[in-house]
Amino acid sequence: MMIWLRHFTCLFIVAVLVFPVSSYGGMEEKVLKEVVVTATRIETPAEEVGSSLTVITAEDIAAKGCTTVTEVLRGTVGVDVAVAGGPGQESSVFLRGAESYQTLVLIDGLELNDPSGRNRGVNFANLTVDNIERIEILRGPQGPLYGADAMGGVINIITKRGEGRPRYFIEGEGGSYGTWRESVGANMGGEKFNVAIEASHRSSEGFSSADDNLPGNSEKDKWENTGASARLGVALSEKVELDFSGRYQDGRTHLDQGGGPNQDAPDYLLDERTMLGRVKADIRAFDGLWEQTVAFGIADHKRAYKDDPWSGDYRYDGKKEEVSWQHNLYIHDAHILTVGLEYEKEGLDDQQTLDVTADTKSVFLQDQITLKGISFTTLGVRYDEHENFGGEATFRVTQAVLLREWCTKIKGSCGTGFRAPSLNELFYINPWGGPGGNPDLNPEESTGWDVGIEQSLLSGNVTMGITYFHNDFKNLIEWKNGYENAENAKTQGVESFFHINPRDDLSVTLTYTYTDTKDRKGTQLRRRPLHKASLSTGWSFRDRGKLNVGVQYVGTRDDSYWNAMTFTTDDVVLDDYIVVNCAGSYDISDHFQLFARVENCFDEKYYDAYGYGVCGFSIYGGVKVSF
C-alpha cells in the first residue's frame, strides 16, 4: 500500500507542477451545474438528483484524446474497465462491482445490450466516440425506470443535436501499432430542423491478444472498424417535435484462442456488426403541463466467428424491438408525475439450433416532489411481465437536500433491480448432447442503497464529495452442469472526489474508489480492484492550446484462467499498476487544429485480464480541419 501511495504522490506533484492541464471532466464536480435526463427520464437539474451520477461531455472526451468509449470510461469514479487484449478485443465495464452484463447501456434511449449474447451483455470493443455529446453514468440499481439489465446501473450515451450555421470537419490520425483513423462530420440546425452526422474508419495492426511476453504468442491481432452516427430533428409545430437517431458499427477483429502461452490462432477472427435506429415524437399539450413521448426503436446485432480452432465457423444474430409511451404531468411547480408503458421483443438466432424470441410488457410510475427548493424526493415503481418467467416488481427512492447557504448537498437512494434470464440461458441447446439452457430460471435480483455528501468552497473553485454504497445480488445465473440460479454476491465501498481550480486556466481532479466485492464463499469477484484512484490535471494556454495528463492507479485483483496443461481453471492475483497518459491540442487557426496523445508514458507492464496483452508506450497524432 505504501509503495503505490508514494508513487501516486510523486506523480501528483509532477502533474501539478510540470503538466498542468484543463480538466477533462466527467467527474462529480460537474454535478451541481449540469442538466441531466438519465436519472428521471426528463430534463432535471443535476443538483436536484439524489442518485450517484457522473457526466462526461464531448469537451472532456476531446481533451483526453479518447477514440473509444472504453477509453473514456477508464478512471471514472465507481467504474472498472477490463480489456482482454489490444484494439477491438472484448471489453468489459463494471459499475460498483456488478458484473458487466448487469449494466444497461443506452444510445439515445435505445438499449445496446445484445440479445444474442450469452448473458445479454455489451461488448464495448467497437463502440467509438463518434458524434457523442455526453455520457451519463447512473450507478446503483435502476429497475423502476429501466427494467431488466439495470442491476448495477445505466450508461446512457447521448449523441449531438445539430445547431447553428452549417459546420463541417475532416480529421485524420496515425500512430503506434500501425494505427490509422479518418473521420468526417457535419452539424447544423435552426428552429425547425437540425442534423448532426459523423462517420469514421479505424484500422490497426495491433499486437498479440494473448500476451506476447509469453511463448507462442508472436502473431499480431489486427482490428478494423467502420462506424457512422446520425441524429435528425424536425419541429412539426410548436407542440410536436420528431427526433430520429441511428448508429452503425462494423468491426473486424483477429482473435487468439485465449489468454496465456501458445494461444496464436492465425485465421481466427470475429466480424461484429450493430445497427440501431430510433424515432421519437415529443408532444406537448395544455401549455406544456402534459408532455408525451412516443418512441419506437430497433437494434440489430450480428456476430460471425470464423476459423475458431475448436468450433470452426458459427454465427449469432440478435434483434430487439422496443415501443414506449411516456407521460409527464406537471401537476405543480413542486410536483411532477411520470407514467409510462413499454413493450419489447428480443430474438436470438444462432443459424443452427436456436431461433427463439421473448417479449416483456412493462408499466412504470414516478413521482418527483420538491419542497421549498431544498428537498427533492423521487419515488418510483415498475412492473415487468416477461413471457417466460412471469412478473417482477421493482422500486426506487432517492432524496437530495440542498443547504445552499453552506453550499452543501446531501444525497441518498435505495432501490431494486433485476436481470431477466437471457435467451441463451433459457434455451441453449448443447451441440454435444450435454446439459444446456434452463427454462425454469428465475431472474437475477439486486437491492442497493447509497448515501453521500458534496461540498463546494471558495465560490466553487474547490468541490469535494464522498458516497458510501452497498449492493446485494441474489439468484445469480451460473453454468454448473447447465445454467442454474446458483450464486449470491455483495458489493460495498466508497466513492470520493476532490476538484480544485487554482486559476481559470488550471484545474486538478483526484478520485478514489474503494470496492469490496464478495460471493457467498467470501471470494473476491474477478477483475475488480479493491482500490482504484485517478488524477486528472489540465491547463489551457494562449486561448489556443490544451494539455491533459491522466494518472490511473488500479490495485490488485483476483482473476482466473484456463490451464491447458492440466485442464483446470486456476486462480491468480493480478499485480497493481500505475498508467500515465497525456494528450494535447493546439489551434493553429480557427479552422486548423493539431492534436497528439501519448499512452502508457512509462511503458508499464500489467494485466487487465490474466494472460492478455496490453498497450505499451505508444504515440498518436493528427490534424483536424473545420470549415
N, C-alpha and C positions, 0 to 999 in steps of 0.2 A: 504493500500500500504506500509506504513512504517513498519508494523508488519512483512510482508513477507520479506521485504528488510533486516531487522535486522536479521531474521532467516537465510536468504541466505548468508549474510555477515559472520555470525558466522561459518556456515558450510564451507564456502570458506576457512576461516583461518584454521579450523580444518583439512580440506582435504589437504591443502598445507603443514602444519607443521607436522601432525601426519600420514597421509595416502598418501605419495607421490607415484603416480602410473605412469606407462608408458601410455601415451595417447592411448585410444583405437581407436582414429582417427575417420574417417568418416566425418570429418569436412572440412570446406572450406580451412583450412591451407594447404591441400594437392593439391589444385588446380594447383599450379604453377609447380608441379613435376610429375603429372600423365599424362598418355596417355589414352584417353577415346574414346569410339565408339558411345555412345548413342546420343550425340549432333549432329553429322553429318552423322551417319551410316557408317563412315570409321574411321580408327585409326587417331586421331588428338591429338596433344599435348594440354593438358587442358588449358595451358596459352593462347592459340590462340582461345579459345571458349568464345563467348560473352554471352552465356546463363548462368543462375544460375544453378550450378551443384555441387552435393555432391557425393563423392566416399567413400564407406565403404568396406574395404578389409577383407580377411579371417583372417588376423592377428588381425584386430580390433574386429571382431566377437569373436575370441577365447579369447582375453584379457578381454572382457566384460562378458564372460561366457554365451553368449546367446545360446538358443537352437531353437528358432523360429524367423522368420523374423519380426514378430510383436515386439518382444523384441529388436531386432536390431534397428528398426526404431524409437523407443521411444527416445526422447531427441534430435533428429536430427533437425537442424535448418530448419524452414519452414514446418515442418511435425507435425501433431497432430494425436494421436492414441487413439481410444476408444474401450474397450473390454467389452462386455455385459456379464460379469460373469468370471468364472475361466478358467482352461485349456480347450482348444478346443471349447470355446464359440465364438459366432460371433464377429469378429474383423474388425474394420473399420479404414482406413487411409485417412487423409485429407491433400492435398497439397495446401498451400496458401489459405486455407479456402474453396476450392472447395469441392463439395460432393465427398464421397469416390468412388462412381461409375463413376466419371468423370476423374479418373486416369487410364491410361493404364498400365497394368502390363505385363512384358515380361519375359520369361525364355529362354535364348539363342536365342532371337529374335522371339519366338513364343508367341502369345497372351494367357494369362491365364484367361482373363475375360470370365465369364461363360454365354453362350447364353441362358441358361435355367433360369437364374436369372431374378427377376422382372425387374431390370434395367441394366442387364448385368454387375453387379459389381463383385468384387473379395472379397471373404471371406478369410482373411489371417489366420484363426484359425488353419488349418492343414498344413500350409506352414512352413516346418522346414529348418534348415540351412545346410542340408546335401549337401556336395560336392560343396558348393558355394565358388567361387574365389573372387568375388566382387559384389557389388550392386551399380549401378549408378542411382542417383535420379536427374532427369531433371525437373525443376519447370517452370511453365508457359505453355500456350497453344502451342501444338506441332503438329498442323494439317498437315503441308506440308510433313513431313517425316513419320508420323504415322497414319494419318487419324482419324477415329472415336475413341471416348473414351479418347482422349488425351487432353481434355479441360483444366484440371488442371495441367497435366504434365505426365511424364513417369517414372516408376520404372522398371529398367532393371536388372534382376538377371542373372549373367554370371557365369557358372559353370567352374570347374577346368579342365585344359588340363593336360594330363599326361606328365611327363618329368623326365629324368634321370633314374637311375637304379631302378629296382623294389623295391617298399616300401609298407609295409602293416601295418595296425594298428587294434587294438581291444580296445574298450573303454566302460566303464560301469560307471553308476552314480546312486545314490539314494538320497532320502531326504524327506522333509516335504510333507504332504498330501499323503503319501504312493506312492511317485513318484519313478519310475524306468526308466532308459534309457540304451539301449545297442546299439552299432553301430560297424560296421566293414567297412574297406575300403582298396583300393589298388590304386597305382598310378605308372605309368611307361611310358617311351617314348623315342624315338630317332628321327632321321631324317625322317624315312619312316612311323613310326607307333607310336601312343600314345593312352593311355587309362587311364581314371580316373573313379572310381566307389565307391559308398558308399551306405550302407543300414543300416537302423536303426529301432528300435521299442521303443515306449514310452507308458507308462501307468501311470495313476494317479487316486487315489481315489477321488481327487478333493475336492471341497466344494460346498455348495449350489449356483447354478447360481443366483437365487434370494437371496438378502441379508439376511443372516441368523441372523442378528440382528433384523429383523422384524418377527412378529409372523407367524407361519405356514410355515416356510422355514427351516426345520431341515434335509431334505434329501440331502446327498452328490451326486453331479453330476459327474460321472466318465468320463474319457477320455482315449481312446486308439488309438494309431497312428502307422501305419507301412508305411515306405517310402523307396524308392530307387532312386538313380540318377546315370546316366552313361553318359560319353562322350567319343567318339572314333574318332580318326583322322587318315587318311591314305593319304600319298603323292603318287599319281599315277605316277607323274613325277615332274620335276622342275616347270612346269606350271599349273598343275592340282592337287588340294587337295580336299578330301572329308571329311566332318565332320558330325558325327551323334551325336545327344543328345536326351536323353529320361528321363522321370521322372514319377514316380508312387507314389501316395499319397493316403492312405486309412485311414480315421478317423471315429471312432465311439464315439459320444458324447451324454451323457444323458442330457436332457433339462428340464427346468421348463416352466410354461405357459407364463412367462414374468417377469418383474421386479416389486417389491412391495410385500406387505404381502400376505400370503396364496396362494403361487404360486407353491407349490410342485406338481410334476406330476411323480410318481414313475416309470412308464413304458414308458414314452415319450423319444424317442431317435432319433438321426439322424445318418444315415450311409452315408458318403460322400466319393466318390472315383474320383480321377482325374488321367488321363493318357495322357501324352504329348509325342510326337515324332516328330523329325525334322531332315531332311537330307539336307545338303548344299554342293554345289560344287563351289569352287573358281577357276577361270580360268584367267590366265594372258597371255597377248599377246603383241607383239611389244615392247619387253624389259621392260615390266611392265607398259607401257604407257596406256594400256587399260586393265582394270580389270572387270571381270564379276562375279556375284554371282547369282546362280540359287538355289532356295530353295523350298522345299515342306514340309508342316507340318500338323499334325492332333492333335487336342485337344478334348478329350472325358471326359465329366463330368456326373456323376450320383449322384443324391441325393434321398435318400429314408427316409421318415419320418414315424415313427411307433408309434401307440397309442397316437396320438395327442388328447388331451382331447376334442377338439372342432371338429376336422375333421377326426379322425381315421387315416388310413394309406393312404399315397399318395406318388407319386414319380415324379421326373423330370429328363429327360435326355437332355443334351445339347452337341452339336457337332459343331466343326468348322474346316474347311479345308482351307489352305492357300497356294497359289503359288505366288512366286515373282521372278522377273528378274531385277537385278540392274547392271548398267554400271557406272564405274568410269573412267573418261577420264582425264589423267594428261597432259593437253594441254601445260602447262608451269610450272616451279617451283613455280610460284606465282598464278597459276590458275588451279583449279580442278572442273570439271563439272560432276555432278551425275544425271543420268536419270534412272527412274525405272518404272516398270509395276507390278501391283499386282492384284490378284483375290482372293476373299474369299467367302466362302459359310457357313452360320451358320444355325443350325437347333434346334428346340425345340419340344420335345415330352413329354407331361405330362401323358401319358399312360391312358388318359381318354377322353378328348375332343379336345385336340390340337395336331397336328402333322404338323408343318409348317416350311418353310425354306425361306431364303432370301439371295441374293448374291450382292456383291459390286465389281465393276471394277474400278481401280484407275490408274492414271499416275502422277508422280511427277518429278520435276526438281529442282536441287540445284546447285548453283554456289558459290565456295569459292575463294575469291580474297585476295591475300596478297601483301602489298606494303612495300618494303624495310624492312621487318621483324619488322615493327612497327604497321601497321594497318592490321587487319584481319576482313574481311567482309563476311557474309554468306547471300545469297538471296535464298529463296525457295518458290515454288508454287506447288499446288496439286489440282487435280480434281477427285472427287469420284462420281460415278454413282451408286446409290442404287436402287435396284429393285422396291421398294415401293414408296419412297418419291421423287426420282429423283436425280438431281445433286447438288453438294456442292463444292465450291471452297474455298481454304484457302491459306494464305500466311504467311511468317515469314522472318524477317530481324534481324540479330544480328551484333554487332560491338564490337571488342576488340581493345584497344590501349595499347601497352606496352611501357612505359617510363623506359627503362632498367637502365639508369644511376641513376634514382631515385628509382628503384625497385618498381614501381607503375604500376598497371593495372587498366584501366578504361573500363567498360563494359556496354552494354545495349542491349535490344532486344525488338521487337514488333511483335506480330503475332496474328493469329486467330486459333480457334479450333471448333470442333463440336462433338456432340454425336448423332448417329442415334438412332431413337426410337427402343427399344428392341422388340423382337418378342412377348413378353408378353404384352407390352404396345400397340402394334399394333393389336393383335389378341385374347387377353384374353377373354374367354367365362365365364361369371358369372354362377356358378352352381345353384344359387338361382334365376336366371332369371332377375337379375338387370342389370345395365349398366356394360360395360366391356371395351375391347380394342377399339382403335380408329385408323382405317387405314388412316385417314386424318391428323395424327400428322405431324408437322414439326420437323426437328432436333433441338436439343438444340445447342446454339451457344455461343462462348466466344471470347472476344477481350482482350488481355493483353499486358502490357509493363512493363519493369523494367529498372533501371539504378543503377549502383553501382561502388564502388572503393575498391581496395585491395592494401594494403601497406605492404612491408617487410622491417624490420630493423635489424641491428646488425647481418649481414651475414645470415639472415633467421631465427635467433633464436627468433625473435618476428614477428608475422604476424597478421594482423587485416583486417577487411573488413566490409562494410555496403552496403546494397542494399535496394532501395525502389521499391515496386511493386504495380500494380493496375490491377484489372481484372473486366470486366463487363460480366455478363451472362444474356442471354435472351431466351425466349421460353422454360423455364424450364418445364418439364413434371411433373404434379402432378395428384393425384387422387381427383377429385372433381365431384362426381356423374358420374364416369367414367374418363378415362385418358384424359387430355387435356393440351395444352400449356397455362399455367395459371400464370406463375411467372417470375419475373426478380430478379436479385441479383447483389451485388457489393462487392468485397473484395479488401482491400488495406492494406499496412503495411510496416514494416521494418524488415529485417533480418540482424543480425550482429554477428560477432565472434571476439574473441581475443585469440591468442595462444602464449605461451611463453615456451622456452626450457632453463631454467637457467643452466642446466647441461646436459651432454649427456644422462644420465640415468633418467632424471626427466623432466616432461612436465605437463603443465596445459592448458586446453582449456575451455573457457567460451563462451556461446552463448546466445543470446536473440532474441526472435521473437515477434513482435507486429502485430496482425492480427485483423483488424476491418472488420467484415462481417455483411451485412445487406440485407434483402429482400426489396422490394419496399415500404413496410409499415414502414421501419426503424427498424424492429425487428432483433436482433442478431440471426444468424444461430445456430442451435443446436450443442452442444458438441464441439464448437471451442472457445478456450480461447482468450481473448484479449491480455493477457500477458503470455509468456512462457519463461523459462530460464533453462539452464543446465550447469553443471560444471563437467568436467572430469579431474581427476588428475592421474598420473601414475608414477610408479617407477620400474626400473629393477635393480636387485641386484645380485651380485656374478655370473653373467653371466648365472644363472640358474633359478632365481625366478622373478616373476612379480606380482605386486599388482595393483589393479584398484579400484577407488572409483568414482561412478557417482551420482550426485545430480541433481534431476529434480524438478523444480517448475512449477506448472500449475495453472493459475489464474482461477477466477470464470467463469463459463459457463452457458448459458441458456440451459434448457432441458425441455422435456415434457413427460408425462406418461398417460397410460390409467387407469382411476379411475373406478374400477369395482363396486364400491358402487353407484356412480352417473351416470355411463355410459357416461362419458365425458372425453375429453383429457385436462388435467390440466398442466399448466406451472409451472416450478420450477427453482430455481437458484442453481447450484452445487457449494459448497464451494471450495476455492483454497486449495492446498495441496503441501507438500514437501515430496518426497520419496528419500531415500538414499539406494543405492545398492553397494555391494562390491564383488570383485572377485579376485582370486589369483591362481597361479600355481607354482610348483617347480619341476624341472627336477632332479630326483634322479640320473639318468644316461642318456646316450644318447638314451636309449630305454624305460625308465620308468618315467612317469610323474604323479604327484598328483595334483589335482585341486579341488577348492571349491568356493562356492559363497554364499552370504547372500543377500536375497531380502527383501526390506522394513525393513531396520535395526531397525527403531524406531517404527515399528508397527503402521504406520499412518493409520487412518480411513478416507476413502474418497470414492468418486464415480467417475468412468469413465462414466457410464451411470446410471441415477437415478434408484434406487431400485435393482441394480445388485451387487453381491458380488465382492470383490477384494482380491488379495493375501495379507495376513498379514505377520508378521515376519516369515521367513522360511529359512532353511539351506539345502544346497545340496553339495555333494562331490563325487568324483570318481577318477578313475585311467585310464590312457591311456598307452597301451603297443605298441611300434613301433618296427618293425624289417624289 
